[in-house]
Amino acid sequence: MMRLPWFHHYTPRTVAETANILAGEGPSAMLIAGGTDLLPNMKRRQQMPQTLVSLRAVDELKRLSNGSGLTLGAGLTLTEVVRADAVRNHYRGLWQAAHQVASPHLRNMGTLGGNICLDTRCHYYDQNYEWRRAIDFCMKKDGVTCWVATASRRCLAVSSTDTAPALIALDAKVRLVSSRGERELALAELYNNDGIDYLTRCADEVLTAVTLPDRRGWRSCYWKLRRRGSFDFPVLGVAAAAKLAADGTVEDARLVLGAVASQPLLSDAAGRLAGRRLDDEAIAAAGARAAAIAKPMDNADFTLSWRKKVVAELVGYALREIRGDDMRAQRMKIAHQAL
């Protein structure tokens, strides 16, 4: 049995109180919301905070508000995101992404903010302490070598969040609050392409909300590839969003790849679709260009060569869904859900 290490625990009631605790405790403190990723990591001694600061009682983080767009509190559970009509009706890609995270039980616990800040993953890192000690650990935790590519100077652990690619495709922003003040930045700017320092969020900052712009007239979708039909991390995620004119011409589009690097990758392939119709030739070209930036490594399920090859195919599925094709049969084949 793997047991949790000892830690101190705080349960603040407000964002301000949370920020003050983080400022006082320093880097040894970590935030915990649903705990679906952090607690297993602590049992495996991958993350060892001396203090946990719970967000469960901070009601400010659980608000959903409509305005010119949509603001989602980072403390909303993934189930609450899935059940929100505003998300399902106007931000379909986010709804599909949240719906495919883990299992119903974990979506009941896991939060939107937690999935956005999800730890990067790797075969050599996601093991128990004794296993990792047997290989002299790895660069991400306690070691100096990246066993995925031993000559690499940076950790190659992969980003495995589902909601972040969908949110970036929708041009989302996030709000970060600390005792020093608050700042807002594009969600894409929250990530670094480094398996260890994968977030630009400071240790004393609380991610409080996600803001989505008005996307009326836009279509969006998210496709997830994983070995099992449920309860599995992505080995590839494709998020697409586009605004189409009445004649089907693309006015604007965004395309984001997940699980092929240490951060979600925003591709310029979608931008090249502007002014064109989403015919088969344009979709194939966009898929090939998107696949060119995908750099999957041998640190997740399936072979890396196949994972790179299948990028163009899933981009094609996403863009065909944006075009209006009936993709339900393909959805059932890949996701085992109609979505």
N, C-alpha and C positions, 0 to 999 in steps of 0.2 A: 504494500500500500504506500502510495506517495502522499506525504503529509505536507501541509502548508508550513512554511517557516513562521517564526514569531514576528509580529508586527504591531505597531500602535494603530489605533483606528479613530477617526473623527467623523462626525455626521453633522456637517454644517447645514443651515437652513436657507442661506442666501448665497448668491454668486459672490458678493462682496466678502462675506465671511470665509468662503472657500478660498478666494484669492489671497486673503490675509494669512490663512493657515499655510498655503503653499509658499508664500514669501518667508514665513517664519521657519518652516521646516527645511527649506532648501531642496537640493536635487535628490535627497534621500526619500522624498515623498512622491507618491503617484496617485493619480485620480482613479477611482473605480466607479463604474456605473452598473452595467449588468454583470460584469466580471466573467463573461463567457470565454474570453481569451486570456485575460490577465491571471486569473486564478489557476488554470492549468499550467501556464508558464511559470508561476511561482512554485507550484508543486514540482516541476521539473528543474527548478533553480535556474531558469533562464532569465527571469527578472526577480530582483531581490529588494524591493522597497522596504525601508524600515517603518514607513508610515503609509497607511492607506487613507485617502480622503474620499468618503463616499458622496456621490451626487444624488442618491436616491431621494433625499428629502428636500432637494432644491426645486421647488415648484416652478421657478422662473424658467427652468430648462425644459419644461414639458408643454410649452404653449405652441399653438399653431394659429397663425393669423393670416388672413387674406387682405391684400391691399392692391397695389398695382401689380404685384406678383404674389409670392407666397413665402412666408417665413416659418421655418420649422425649428423648434427648440431641439438642441442637441441631445436632450434627455428623453425625447420621445422614443419609445421602443419601436423596433422594426415592425412589429405587429400593428402598432398604432399608425405608423406611416402607411402600411399596406391598406389599412381600413379607412384612411382619409379619402373622401370622395374627391377633394381638390387635387390630390396627387394622382389618383387613378384616372381622372377625367382630363387633366391638363398637362400632366408630367408623366406620361405613360412609361417612359424609359426608367425613371426612378422607381415607379411602382413595380415594374418587372424585376428590377435589380433587387429591391428590398424583399420581394416575394421569394427570390431564389437563394437568399442567405440561409445557410444551415437548415435547421428543422423548425417546425412550429414552436416547440418548447424553447429553443434557443432564441427565436425571434421574439418570444414573449419576454425574455430577459434582456437580450442585447439591445443596445441603443444605436440611434443614427450616428451620434458623435463617436461612439465606440467603434463602429464599423469604418468610419472615416479615418480614425487614428489606428486602425488595426496593425499589429506588429507584422513585419515582413517574415516570410517563411522560407525554409530550406530543409532538405533532407538531413543535412549535417547539423542543423540547429534544433529542429523539432524532435528531440530525443530526450530520454531521461538523463540525469546527471552522470550516472555510471557509464552509459553508452558514450556520452560526449567525452568523458575523462579518458576512455579507452583509446580514443583517437587523438589525445592531447588537445581536446576542445577545438574550437574554430574561431575565426577572426571576430565573429559577431559577439561571442561571449567567452571570455577567459583564455582564448588562444590568440595566435598571431597569423595563422594560415587560413586562407579561404580554400576549402577543399574542393569547391566547384571548379576553380581555376587557380592552381597553386601559385601562379606568378602574378595574380591580381593584387593590386594595392588597395582595393576597396572590397567591401563585402557585397556579394552578389545575391543576397537573399531577395526574394521576389515579393512585390506588392500583391496582396490577395484580397483587397477590399472590393466588394461588388458595387456599393453605392457611389463611391468616388468617381469612377469613370462615367456613370450615368449623370451625376451632378455636374461634372466638368463639361460634358457634352451640352448640358443645359445652361452653361455659363454661370454657375452658382458662385456665391461669395460666402465667406465664413467670418464670424465675429469672434475675436479673441479678447478676453478680459483678464487683467492682472491688477495687482495693487498699484502698479505704475500707470494704469490707464487702460484704454482699449484701442484696438485697431481692427480694421476690416481689410480683407484681401481676397483676391480671386482664389477659389479653391485650388486651382492648378498650382498656385504659388505656395501652397502649404507643403508641397512634396519636394524632396531631393532624390536624385537617382543614386542613392547610397543605402545599402541594406541596414546599416547601423544608424546613421543620421538621416532617416527617411522623412522626418518632419521638420519644418522650419518653426513649428510651435515651440516656444520657450518652456522650460520646466515649470515656471510659475504662472503660466497662462491657462485659462479655462476656455475651451471651445464652447460657446454658449448658444450659437444659432447658425442656421444655414439660410441664406436668402436667395430665392430664385426670381429672376426677372419674369415679366409677363411674357408668356410664350403662346398666346393665342395665335392661331394660324400656323403653328409649328407642329411637326410630328416627331416623336422620339421613340426609341426602342433600345432594349438591352438583350444581348445574347450571351449565354454563359456555357462554356464547355467544361465538363468535369467527368470523372469516371463514373460516379454513381449519379442516379437521377435526383438525389436529394442528400442533404447532410454532407456536403463536400465543398472544399475550397475550389475556386476556379483555376484551371490551367490556361484559360484564355477567356477574357471578357471583351465584348465589343459593344460600345455604346455609340449610337448615332442619333443626331437631331437635325432636322432640316425644315426650312420654310419653302413651300412650293407655290408657284403662281398658279392661276386658274388653268393654264394650259400645261401644267406639269413641269415647267421650267424651275430649276433650283434657284432661289433668290439668295439663300444663305444656308450653310450647313457646317456641322462640327462632327468630328469622328474621334473617338478616344479608345485606346487599347488598354486593357488591364491584364495583369499577371504575365507580362512578357518583359518586365524590367523591375527595378526597385521602386518605381513610381508609375502612376498611370501616364500613358504617352498620348499626347494630343497630336494627331496626324494632320498634315497639310493636304491630305488626299481629298478631304471633303471640300476644302476651299476651292479646289480646282474644278469642282462640279458646278460652281456658280455660273449661271447663264446657259447651262446645258439641261437637257431632259435626262431623266434617270432611265436611259435605255440600257440594254444589256452590255453594250460596248463601254459606256461610261462607268457602269458598275464594275465591270471587270478591270478597267484601268485603275479605278479607285482602290480596289482590293489588292492589286499588285503593288501599288505605291504604298499602301498601308503596311503590307507585309515586309517591305524593304526596311522599315525602321524597327520591326519587332526583333528583339535579341533574346529569345528564350535561352536559358541555360539549363544544364543538367542538374537541376535542383528541385524539380517538381515531378508530378506524375506524367507518364507517357514519354516517348523519346523526343528530344529537343528538335530534331529535324522534322518530325511529323507535326509538332506543335507550331513550328514556323510556317510549314506548308499550309496548314489549315486556316491560318489567319485570313488569307484572301477569300476563302470559302465562307467563313462566318461574316466577314464584312459584306460579302455579296448577299447573304441572307438578311442582314440588317437593312441594307439599302433597298432590297426588294420589298421588305415590309414597309419601309418608309414610302416607297412608290405606291403601295396599296395592294400588293399581291397577297393572296391568301396563303399564309405561311403556317397555318395551324398544324398541318400534317408534319412539317419539318420540326416545328416546336415540340410536338409530342415525341418525335424520334430522338431529339437531342436533350430536351429539358424534362420530358415525361410530364409536361404540363402544357395546357393550351395557352395560358397567359394572354 
